[in-house]
Amino acid sequence: MAKVVMLLTTDPSNISDGSAALIAKSEEELQNLTNLLEKILDCAAHKLKDGLYMIVDRH
């Protein structure tokens, strides 16, 4: 079963309290962080909507 590792967003209102999340300053920074974490953690990144990505571990 897949596990949500982290959420990444440009808008803090997208994240509920207690969630593991990174807040990016821009869409460009968001995409760069998402790509890096996907590779570093050997996980999959999924775009949920503009400005919001989810990193999922499927191992």
Summary of the structure (lengths in Angstrom):
residues: 59
radius of gyration: 10.6
end to end distance: 7.8
largest distance: 31.7
contacts: 146
relative contact order: 0.31
helix: 29%
strand: 37%
